[in-house]
Amino acid sequence: MKNNQNQKLIYLDYAASTPVDAEVVSAMAPYWTEEFGNPGSLHFMGQEARRVVDDAREKIKKFVNADSLRNIIFTGSATEADNMAVYGAARGFTNSHRLVMPHIITTAIEHEAVLESCRDLEKNGLARVTYLKAGKDGIVDVADLENALSPETALVSIMYANNEIGAIQPIAEIAEIIHQWKKFSGIVSDWPLIHTDAVQAAGFLNMDARKLGVDLLTISGHKIYGPKGVGALYVRDGINIYPWLRGGGQEYGMRAGTEPVPLIVGLGRAVELAEQWKSSADNIKNMLKSRDHLLDKLLTIPGVALNGSRERRLPNNINVALTNRDFDTIMIGLSQAGVCVSSGSACAARGQKPSHVILALGCDEKRARSSLRVTLGKYTTEKELDDFYKILQNMLK
């Protein structure tokens, strides 16, 4: 692959987006022009569309170990799924506790899809929100969570793995603490619900929602070599969250709108391939080896420092601060050299704001504006990593 200057492309921004796997493209192909029926139609073309949508739903059900097809709600993105979880839980709690303002617990390092939803509810007086701090390693202190819980808590939303620094949160431990707190407090309802944004984790970590102990879980197509424009929200059996979009009653009444059949088919195939890839211990082991080889070399450069935990992070993630450097010039130079890396979340990059994640680790604004995210993918080669290091090293000199 080449960039506009006909140079060899070195793509190291897999946390922002992955290429669509060829097998996913092949699976989607018939549903653009040949099998184009609406899943809501009763004729044979509509029923074929319904069949493949539910086939994809079955694959995702298996991926997260859900109880039934009804547990999987297709959305237009992970952002929409996160919004559905936050707003849906807050509204659902309000409907069942008429005179009680819902309380939400989240973290200061969540994706903006969760943070902005919480801030909106807070601003409009529809919820009270506690933002848990993360340590320098990017990991939330579970004692802080336990202290924040109250009978008014409607939702605890903590991401499985951070999109900027790759920090892996102890979701199963967090869920167990909440369940034990409810038992000790004599709470017999489903509240508070537990949601995790598992978008970055889906390609690497265990996604069994039952073992994780969560009620709501978000995934995205384009982070696991599937198409853009499709995501899914797992909703545990018996959970009562308020419907997101109103209309024709699609997605079991939880999200109206004609289903994008090709994209859903692509997501279904993508989760199958993701499970196959991460089930091979060699794949994760080799990625870790490549990641650590590059990280070790980067840390030999004066002024380069790691952001977040080295041990409790995704195997494809590197995030380093390039202190005392002209960071904007470095980013422009890397792009001109055909290197695709990131200064943080792709969703926030155009806003030119310092990374809220790095700031939340207790770092100053200068460091938050000069942190480089390098993320590997299943197509990354050792040569690409070596070439990237040489290009960066020459620039820093």
VOPAGU-2260 file (C-alpha; in pm, 1 decimal, decimal comma):
REM VOPAGU-2260
SITE   aa  ch    i         X         Y         Z
SITE  MET   A    0       0,0       0,0       0,0
SITE  LYS   A    1     127,9     350,2     -85,9
SITE  ASN   A    2      44,9     703,5      18,9
SITE  ASN   A    3     -11,4    1009,1    -201,9
SITE  GLN   A    4     362,6    1059,7    -249,3
SITE  ASN   A    5     390,8     702,8    -382,4
SITE  GLN   A    6     587,9     602,8     -73,7
SITE  LYS   A    7     559,1     276,0     107,4
SITE  LEU   A    8     288,3     306,9     371,2
SITE  ILE   A    9     365,9     207,5     729,5
SITE  TYR   A   10      26,4     179,4     897,6
SITE  LEU   A   11      48,7     170,3    1277,2
SITE  ASP   A   12    -290,7     313,5    1373,6
SITE  TYR   A   13    -496,5      -2,7    1409,9
SITE  ALA   A   14    -669,9     131,8    1721,3
SITE  ALA   A   15    -824,5     400,9    1501,7
SITE  SER   A   16    -938,3     162,4    1230,2
SITE  THR   A   17    -849,6    -172,1    1081,4
SITE  PRO   A   18    -870,9    -268,9     714,1
SITE  VAL   A   19   -1166,4    -487,7     624,7
SITE  ASP   A   20   -1059,0    -849,8     605,2
SITE  ALA   A   21   -1091,5   -1003,3     258,1
SITE  GLU   A   22   -1319,1   -1276,4     396,0
SITE  VAL   A   23   -1545,9   -1008,7     542,8
SITE  VAL   A   24   -1561,4    -828,5     207,8
SITE  SER   A   25   -1650,4   -1156,9      38,9
SITE  ALA   A   26   -1925,8   -1230,6     291,0
SITE  MET   A   27   -2078,6    -884,9     243,0
SITE  ALA   A   28   -2059,7    -874,3    -135,5
SITE  PRO   A   29   -2393,5   -1038,6    -234,0
SITE  TYR   A   30   -2597,3    -813,0      -5,7
SITE  TRP   A   31   -2510,7    -488,2    -184,3
SITE  THR   A   32   -2657,3    -563,1    -527,1
SITE  GLU   A   33   -2797,1    -917,6    -546,7
SITE  GLU   A   34   -2967,3    -997,2    -215,8
SITE  PHE   A   35   -3083,0    -643,9    -137,8
SITE  GLY   A   36   -3415,3    -716,3      32,2
SITE  ASN   A   37   -3539,0    -532,1     339,4
SITE  PRO   A   38   -3536,3    -761,9     647,8
SITE  GLY   A   39   -3880,8    -627,4     737,5
SITE  SER   A   40   -4041,3    -742,0     412,1
SITE  LEU   A   41   -4250,8   -1059,1     411,9
SITE  HIS   A   42   -4159,5   -1179,9      64,1
SITE  PHE   A   43   -3876,3   -1425,0      -2,7
SITE  MET   A   44   -3608,9   -1157,0     -54,4
SITE  GLY   A   45   -3699,4    -992,8     274,4
SITE  GLN   A   46   -3694,4   -1326,4     451,7
SITE  GLU   A   47   -3349,3   -1403,5     312,3
SITE  ALA   A   48   -3227,6   -1068,7     445,9
SITE  ARG   A   49   -3382,9   -1149,4     783,9
SITE  ARG   A   50   -3211,6   -1487,7     783,4
SITE  VAL   A   51   -2861,4   -1347,7     730,9
SITE  VAL   A   52   -2916,0   -1070,6     987,4
SITE  ASP   A   53   -3013,1   -1328,5    1246,0
SITE  ASP   A   54   -2724,1   -1549,8    1137,8
SITE  ALA   A   55   -2487,3   -1260,8    1214,7
SITE  ARG   A   56   -2671,4   -1203,6    1542,6
SITE  GLU   A   57   -2613,5   -1568,9    1631,0
SITE  LYS   A   58   -2239,4   -1529,5    1567,7
SITE  ILE   A   59   -2217,7   -1228,2    1797,7
SITE  LYS   A   60   -2434,3   -1405,9    2055,4
SITE  LYS   A   61   -2173,6   -1683,1    2056,6
SITE  PHE   A   62   -1886,2   -1431,0    2063,3
SITE  VAL   A   63   -2008,5   -1274,9    2389,7
SITE  ASN   A   64   -2178,1   -1592,1    2526,1
SITE  ALA   A   65   -2523,6   -1432,6    2535,6
SITE  ASP   A   66   -2840,0   -1621,4    2626,9
SITE  SER   A   67   -3048,5   -1539,8    2320,6
SITE  LEU   A   68   -3057,7   -1349,1    1993,7
SITE  ARG   A   69   -3259,0   -1077,4    2166,2
SITE  ASN   A   70   -2949,4    -990,1    2368,7
SITE  ILE   A   71   -2775,7    -849,6    2060,3
SITE  ILE   A   72   -2885,3    -505,7    1934,1
SITE  PHE   A   73   -2725,4    -379,4    1614,5
SITE  THR   A   74   -2634,6     -10,7    1601,0
SITE  GLY   A   75   -2477,4     231,1    1355,1
SITE  SER   A   76   -2154,1     252,9    1555,8
SITE  ALA   A   77   -1996,6     185,2    1892,4
SITE  THR   A   78   -2065,0     548,0    1982,0
SITE  GLU   A   79   -2437,0     485,9    1934,7
SITE  ALA   A   80   -2416,3     166,2    2140,6
SITE  ASP   A   81   -2238,7     354,1    2423,1
SITE  ASN   A   82   -2498,7     630,2    2406,3
SITE  MET   A   83   -2775,6     370,9    2417,1
SITE  ALA   A   84   -2623,7     215,0    2727,8
SITE  VAL   A   85   -2581,7     543,9    2915,5
SITE  TYR   A   86   -2904,2     721,2    2819,4
SITE  GLY   A   87   -3104,0     399,1    2819,2
SITE  ALA   A   88   -2992,0     302,2    3167,9
SITE  ALA   A   89   -3050,4     651,4    3308,9
SITE  ARG   A   90   -3400,2     674,8    3158,6
SITE  GLY   A   91   -3483,8     317,7    3256,9
SITE  PHE   A   92   -3383,5     386,7    3617,6
SITE  THR   A   93   -3586,2     710,0    3622,0
SITE  ASN   A   94   -3894,2     524,0    3498,9
SITE  SER   A   95   -3865,9     271,2    3782,5
SITE  HIS   A   96   -3759,9     520,4    4053,5
SITE  ARG   A   97   -3983,4     818,6    3984,9
SITE  LEU   A   98   -3853,5    1055,1    4252,4
SITE  VAL   A   99   -3486,8     950,9    4248,8
SITE  MET   A  100   -3220,1    1110,4    4029,5
SITE  PRO   A  101   -3004,0     835,5    3875,4
SITE  HIS   A  102   -2639,7     820,8    3973,2
SITE  ILE   A  103   -2381,2     708,7    3716,6
SITE  ILE   A  104   -2026,7     596,0    3791,7
SITE  THR   A  105   -1771,9     609,2    3511,8
SITE  THR   A  106   -1402,9     694,0    3476,3
SITE  ALA   A  107   -1212,8    1002,8    3367,8
SITE  ILE   A  108   -1042,8     803,5    3090,1
SITE  GLU   A  109   -1352,8     671,5    2910,6
SITE  HIS   A  110   -1413,5     721,0    2541,1
SITE  GLU   A  111   -1590,8    1047,1    2460,1
SITE  ALA   A  112   -1902,1     850,3    2361,7
SITE  VAL   A  113   -1952,7     765,6    2727,8
SITE  LEU   A  114   -1810,0    1083,9    2880,0
SITE  GLU   A  115   -2013,4    1324,1    2664,6
SITE  SER   A  116   -2332,5    1128,2    2728,8
SITE  CYS   A  117   -2271,6    1149,0    3103,1
SITE  ARG   A  118   -2189,0    1519,5    3085,8
SITE  ASP   A  119   -2504,4    1586,8    2887,7
SITE  LEU   A  120   -2722,1    1411,1    3145,5
SITE  GLU   A  121   -2540,4    1595,6    3422,7
SITE  LYS   A  122   -2572,9    1935,2    3253,8
SITE  ASN   A  123   -2945,7    1889,4    3205,2
SITE  GLY   A  124   -3005,7    1777,2    3562,8
SITE  LEU   A  125   -3099,2    1425,2    3457,7
SITE  ALA   A  126   -2825,0    1239,4    3642,6
SITE  ARG   A  127   -2551,6    1275,6    3899,4
SITE  VAL   A  128   -2215,4    1145,8    3778,2
SITE  THR   A  129   -1904,1    1028,5    3959,2
SITE  TYR   A  130   -1586,7    1024,6    3748,1
SITE  LEU   A  131   -1336,7     781,3    3897,3
SITE  LYS   A  132    -969,9     870,2    3868,9
SITE  ALA   A  133    -712,8     636,7    3721,4
SITE  GLY   A  134    -364,8     585,6    3859,9
SITE  LYS   A  135     -48,7     663,5    3664,4
SITE  ASP   A  136     -77,4     314,9    3519,2
SITE  GLY   A  137    -423,9     394,5    3383,5
SITE  ILE   A  138    -596,2     143,2    3612,0
SITE  VAL   A  139    -894,3     238,4    3826,8
SITE  ASP   A  140    -871,7     175,3    4202,4
SITE  VAL   A  141   -1158,3     -62,6    4280,5
SITE  ALA   A  142   -1177,4      79,6    4634,3
SITE  ASP   A  143   -1277,2     415,6    4484,6
SITE  LEU   A  144   -1553,6     240,7    4293,2
SITE  GLU   A  145   -1685,0      65,6    4602,7
SITE  ASN   A  146   -1687,5     393,6    4795,7
SITE  ALA   A  147   -1883,3     564,5    4516,2
SITE  LEU   A  148   -2167,4     310,0    4503,6
SITE  SER   A  149   -2502,7     416,7    4644,8
SITE  PRO   A  150   -2867,2     299,9    4632,9
SITE  GLU   A  151   -2922,9     564,4    4363,5
SITE  THR   A  152   -2653,3     423,2    4133,3
SITE  ALA   A  153   -2816,7     330,9    3803,8
SITE  LEU   A  154   -2510,8     250,1    3593,9
SITE  VAL   A  155   -2142,9     173,9    3626,3
SITE  SER   A  156   -1972,7     220,9    3287,8
SITE  ILE   A  157   -1602,4     132,5    3275,0
SITE  MET   A  158   -1423,1      49,2    2952,7
SITE  TYR   A  159   -1256,1    -290,4    2919,7
SITE  ALA   A  160    -940,4    -158,1    2751,6
SITE  ASN   A  161    -853,0     204,8    2691,0
SITE  ASN   A  162    -840,9     328,3    2332,6
SITE  GLU   A  163    -537,1     553,4    2388,8
SITE  ILE   A  164    -308,3     380,7    2636,9
SITE  GLY   A  165    -441,7      25,7    2610,1
SITE  ALA   A  166    -489,5      -5,2    2987,5
SITE  ILE   A  167    -692,5    -316,7    3073,0
SITE  GLN   A  168    -939,8    -270,1    3356,6
SITE  PRO   A  169   -1027,9    -561,7    3590,4
SITE  ILE   A  170   -1387,9    -577,7    3468,6
SITE  ALA   A  171   -1470,3    -916,6    3622,7
SITE  GLU   A  172   -1334,7    -799,7    3959,7
SITE  ILE   A  173   -1530,2    -473,4    3931,5
SITE  ALA   A  174   -1850,3    -664,0    3853,3
SITE  GLU   A  175   -1797,0    -898,7    4148,0
SITE  ILE   A  176   -1747,8    -602,1    4383,8
SITE  ILE   A  177   -2076,2    -452,2    4262,4
SITE  HIS   A  178   -2261,9    -781,6    4300,1
SITE  GLN   A  179   -2126,1    -829,1    4652,1
SITE  TRP   A  180   -2211,5    -470,2    4744,8
SITE  LYS   A  181   -2568,6    -523,2    4624,9
SITE  LYS   A  182   -2595,1    -843,4    4826,6
SITE  PHE   A  183   -2458,3    -672,9    5139,3
SITE  SER   A  184   -2690,4    -373,8    5085,8
SITE  GLY   A  185   -2994,8    -594,4    5038,8
SITE  ILE   A  186   -3056,6    -468,2    4683,6
SITE  VAL   A  187   -3249,5    -729,5    4487,5
SITE  SER   A  188   -3309,1    -531,8    4164,7
SITE  ASP   A  189   -3085,3    -524,5    3856,3
SITE  TRP   A  190   -2963,6    -174,3    3941,5
SITE  PRO   A  191   -2693,2     -65,5    3909,5
SITE  LEU   A  192   -2632,6    -200,2    3561,2
SITE  ILE   A  193   -2273,9    -270,6    3457,1
SITE  HIS   A  194   -2162,5    -155,8    3112,6
SITE  THR   A  195   -1824,3    -197,0    2948,3
SITE  ASP   A  196   -1704,1     -44,5    2624,2
SITE  ALA   A  197   -1516,4    -345,1    2482,8
SITE  VAL   A  198   -1439,6    -193,1    2143,1
SITE  GLN   A  199   -1059,6    -212,4    2172,7
SITE  ALA   A  200   -1063,3    -532,3    2376,5
SITE  ALA   A  201   -1272,2    -739,4    2134,2
SITE  GLY   A  202    -980,8    -844,4    1916,1
SITE  PHE   A  203    -757,5    -955,3    2202,8
SITE  LEU   A  204    -937,9   -1036,0    2528,6
SITE  ASN   A  205   -1203,4   -1274,2    2659,2
SITE  MET   A  206   -1544,7   -1141,0    2559,2
SITE  ASP   A  207   -1761,3   -1379,2    2760,5
SITE  ALA   A  208   -2015,5   -1137,4    2910,2
SITE  ARG   A  209   -2119,6   -1390,1    3173,6
SITE  LYS   A  210   -1765,6   -1440,5    3300,2
SITE  LEU   A  211   -1709,5   -1065,4    3292,8
SITE  GLY   A  212   -2030,4   -1019,7    3490,9
SITE  VAL   A  213   -2158,1    -730,3    3280,1
SITE  ASP   A  214   -2511,7    -637,1    3179,2
SITE  LEU   A  215   -2422,3    -423,7    2876,6
SITE  LEU   A  216   -2125,2    -452,7    2639,9
SITE  THR   A  217   -2026,4    -255,1    2329,6
SITE  ILE   A  218   -1838,2    -373,4    2019,5
SITE  SER   A  219   -1754,4    -208,8    1686,9
SITE  GLY   A  220   -1700,8    -347,1    1336,8
SITE  HIS   A  221   -1407,7    -140,7    1215,7
SITE  LYS   A  222   -1183,4    -221,3    1513,4
SITE  ILE   A  223   -1185,3    -595,8    1435,3
SITE  TYR   A  224   -1131,4    -594,8    1056,2
SITE  GLY   A  225   -1500,9    -545,8     984,5
SITE  PRO   A  226   -1681,5    -257,6     810,7
SITE  LYS   A  227   -1730,6      94,1     942,0
SITE  GLY   A  228   -2082,4     206,0    1023,5
SITE  VAL   A  229   -2191,7     -88,6    1235,0
SITE  GLY   A  230   -2165,7    -181,5    1602,2
SITE  ALA   A  231   -2359,0    -382,9    1855,3
SITE  LEU   A  232   -2474,4    -358,1    2214,6
SITE  TYR   A  233   -2511,3    -672,3    2423,4
SITE  VAL   A  234   -2803,5    -637,7    2665,9
SITE  ARG   A  235   -2836,4    -912,1    2925,8
SITE  ASP   A  236   -3168,4   -1095,0    2959,7
SITE  GLY   A  237   -3416,4    -914,9    3182,9
SITE  ILE   A  238   -3240,1    -578,7    3166,2
SITE  ASN   A  239   -3472,1    -282,6    3128,4
SITE  ILE   A  240   -3309,6       5,3    2943,6
SITE  TYR   A  241   -3509,0     268,5    2760,5
SITE  PRO   A  242   -3529,8     224,1    2379,0
SITE  TRP   A  243   -3293,1     443,7    2182,0
SITE  LEU   A  244   -3450,0     518,6    1840,4
SITE  ARG   A  245   -3826,2     516,8    1780,5
SITE  GLY   A  246   -3992,0     408,7    1459,9
SITE  GLY   A  247   -4065,5      73,3    1303,5
SITE  GLY   A  248   -3972,3    -134,5    1605,4
SITE  GLN   A  249   -3665,6    -306,2    1460,7
SITE  GLU   A  250   -3405,5    -468,4    1688,2
SITE  TYR   A  251   -3671,1    -598,5    1925,3
SITE  GLY   A  252   -3804,7    -247,5    1972,5
SITE  MET   A  253   -3471,8    -119,4    2103,3
SITE  ARG   A  254   -3338,8      56,4    1793,7
SITE  ALA   A  255   -3567,6     149,9    1506,1
SITE  GLY   A  256   -3441,8     180,5    1149,3
SITE  THR   A  257   -3395,2     -55,7     856,4
SITE  GLU   A  258   -3103,2    -285,3     930,7
SITE  PRO   A  259   -2791,0    -232,6     711,2
SITE  VAL   A  260   -2774,8    -593,9     598,9
SITE  PRO   A  261   -2428,6    -594,1     431,9
SITE  LEU   A  262   -2267,3    -424,4     731,2
SITE  ILE   A  263   -2433,4    -659,3     979,3
SITE  VAL   A  264   -2321,9    -960,5     775,2
SITE  GLY   A  265   -1969,9    -813,8     777,3
SITE  LEU   A  266   -1973,4    -767,4    1153,7
SITE  GLY   A  267   -2087,9   -1125,9    1201,8
SITE  ARG   A  268   -1802,0   -1260,6     990,6
SITE  ALA   A  269   -1553,9   -1025,2    1158,2
SITE  VAL   A  270   -1629,4   -1156,2    1509,2
SITE  GLU   A  271   -1584,1   -1512,8    1385,3
SITE  LEU   A  272   -1241,9   -1427,1    1244,9
SITE  ALA   A  273   -1147,8   -1229,3    1556,0
SITE  GLU   A  274   -1226,1   -1528,8    1777,2
SITE  GLN   A  275   -1023,4   -1757,5    1551,7
SITE  TRP   A  276    -725,0   -1521,5    1551,4
SITE  LYS   A  277    -705,0   -1463,9    1925,9
SITE  SER   A  278    -766,9   -1830,5    2005,6
SITE  SER   A  279    -417,9   -1897,6    1873,0
SITE  ALA   A  280    -171,2   -1829,2    2154,7
SITE  ASP   A  281     103,7   -1773,2    1898,2
SITE  ASN   A  282     -74,9   -1474,3    1747,1
SITE  ILE   A  283     -93,3   -1286,0    2077,1
SITE  LYS   A  284     255,7   -1400,6    2177,4
SITE  ASN   A  285     410,8   -1282,7    1850,2
SITE  MET   A  286     234,3    -947,3    1867,2
SITE  LEU   A  287     354,9    -893,6    2223,3
SITE  LYS   A  288     709,8    -980,4    2118,3
SITE  SER   A  289     698,2    -732,0    1829,1
SITE  ARG   A  290     537,5    -463,5    2044,1
SITE  ASP   A  291     792,4    -500,6    2322,5
SITE  HIS   A  292    1083,9    -505,8    2079,3
SITE  LEU   A  293     978,3    -169,0    1940,0
SITE  LEU   A  294     892,5     -27,2    2282,7
SITE  ASP   A  295    1232,4    -122,3    2425,0
SITE  LYS   A  296    1403,4      62,8    2141,7
SITE  LEU   A  297    1181,2     368,5    2178,6
SITE  LEU   A  298    1255,4     390,2    2549,1
SITE  THR   A  299    1629,2     413,8    2476,9
SITE  ILE   A  300    1569,8     751,0    2310,7
SITE  PRO   A  301    1634,4    1036,7    2557,5
SITE  GLY   A  302    1313,9    1207,7    2667,2
SITE  VAL   A  303    1080,4     925,1    2558,2
SITE  ALA   A  304     856,3     791,3    2838,1
SITE  LEU   A  305     579,5     530,7    2846,6
SITE  ASN   A  306     224,7     640,0    2928,1
SITE  GLY   A  307      31,1     387,1    3135,4
SITE  SER   A  308     110,2      38,7    3258,9
SITE  ARG   A  309     347,8    -177,5    3061,4
SITE  GLU   A  310     206,0    -505,2    3192,8
SITE  ARG   A  311    -169,3    -437,9    3206,0
SITE  ARG   A  312    -217,9    -312,5    2850,8
SITE  LEU   A  313    -333,9    -450,4    2519,6
SITE  PRO   A  314     -67,5    -646,0    2328,3
SITE  ASN   A  315     -81,8    -411,0    2030,0
SITE  ASN   A  316     -59,1     -77,7    2213,8
SITE  ILE   A  317     231,0     164,0    2265,9
SITE  ASN   A  318     175,0     517,2    2393,1
SITE  VAL   A  319     483,0     727,7    2462,9
SITE  ALA   A  320     545,8    1090,0    2548,8
SITE  LEU   A  321     802,2    1269,0    2332,7
SITE  THR   A  322     900,3    1534,9    2583,9
SITE  ASN   A  323    1090,6    1849,7    2488,4
SITE  ARG   A  324    1021,7    1793,8    2119,3
SITE  ASP   A  325     834,6    1985,2    1851,5
SITE  PHE   A  326     554,2    1731,4    1845,7
SITE  ASP   A  327     349,1    1885,2    1564,0
SITE  THR   A  328     652,9    1888,1    1337,1
SITE  ILE   A  329     722,6    1524,0    1421,4
SITE  MET   A  330     364,4    1421,1    1338,8
SITE  ILE   A  331     374,5    1608,1    1007,8
SITE  GLY   A  332     713,4    1458,4     926,4
SITE  LEU   A  333     598,0    1105,5    1001,4
SITE  SER   A  334     294,0    1151,1     778,3
SITE  GLN   A  335     509,9    1286,9     496,7
SITE  ALA   A  336     735,1     983,4     536,5
SITE  GLY   A  337     434,8     754,4     489,1
SITE  VAL   A  338     391,0     661,7     856,6
SITE  CYS   A  339      38,9     649,6    1001,0
SITE  VAL   A  340      36,9     684,1    1379,5
SITE  SER   A  341    -180,1     884,5    1616,4
SITE  SER   A  342    -161,2    1147,0    1886,3
SITE  GLY   A  343    -457,6     989,6    2066,5
SITE  SER   A  344    -818,3     900,0    1993,2
SITE  ALA   A  345    -913,0     940,2    1627,1
SITE  CYS   A  346   -1255,2    1064,2    1739,0
SITE  ALA   A  347   -1099,4    1363,4    1917,7
SITE  ALA   A  348    -791,5    1428,1    1703,2
SITE  ARG   A  349    -944,4    1701,0    1487,1
SITE  GLY   A  350   -1041,9    1895,1    1797,4
SITE  GLN   A  351    -672,5    1968,2    1865,8
SITE  LYS   A  352    -729,8    1922,5    2237,9
SITE  PRO   A  353    -475,4    1769,6    2473,6
SITE  SER   A  354    -554,3    1405,6    2546,8
SITE  HIS   A  355    -801,6    1384,4    2834,5
SITE  VAL   A  356    -668,4    1034,9    2904,3
SITE  ILE   A  357    -307,8    1147,0    2953,5
SITE  LEU   A  358    -426,3    1442,0    3163,4
SITE  ALA   A  359    -628,5    1202,5    3379,0
SITE  LEU   A  360    -311,2    1007,0    3456,0
SITE  GLY   A  361    -185,5    1315,7    3638,0
SITE  CYS   A  362      35,2    1437,6    3353,0
SITE  ASP   A  363      63,2    1803,8    3254,1
SITE  GLU   A  364     -85,4    1953,9    2936,6
SITE  LYS   A  365     251,6    1961,3    2760,5
SITE  ARG   A  366     284,9    1584,5    2795,7
SITE  ALA   A  367     -77,4    1534,4    2698,6
SITE  ARG   A  368     -11,0    1725,8    2375,8
SITE  SER   A  369     309,1    1537,7    2292,7
SITE  SER   A  370     208,0    1174,3    2334,0
SITE  LEU   A  371     232,4     933,3    2044,3
SITE  ARG   A  372       9,3     627,1    2005,6
SITE  VAL   A  373     143,6     337,6    1798,6
SITE  THR   A  374     -90,3      41,8    1754,5
SITE  LEU   A  375      -8,4    -282,4    1576,5
SITE  GLY   A  376    -240,0    -509,1    1380,1
SITE  LYS   A  377    -239,4    -862,1    1249,1
SITE  TYR   A  378     -79,2    -743,9     924,2
SITE  THR   A  379     205,5    -551,2    1091,2
SITE  THR   A  380     554,6    -676,2     999,1
SITE  GLU   A  381     886,3    -655,9    1182,7
SITE  LYS   A  382    1028,9    -457,7     891,5
SITE  GLU   A  383     755,3    -196,0     923,7
SITE  LEU   A  384     835,2    -153,7    1292,8
SITE  ASP   A  385    1208,4    -128,2    1226,1
SITE  ASP   A  386    1153,3     121,7     944,7
SITE  PHE   A  387     924,6     330,3    1165,4
SITE  TYR   A  388    1183,5     337,7    1443,0
SITE  LYS   A  389    1458,5     449,6    1204,8
SITE  ILE   A  390    1237,9     726,5    1060,5
SITE  LEU   A  391    1138,5     851,9    1407,1
SITE  GLN   A  392    1493,0     828,0    1539,7
SITE  ASN   A  393    1626,4    1035,2    1249,8
SITE  MET   A  394    1358,2    1299,2    1306,0
SITE  LEU   A  395    1433,2    1322,0    1677,2
SITE  LYS   A  396    1801,5    1369,9    1603,2
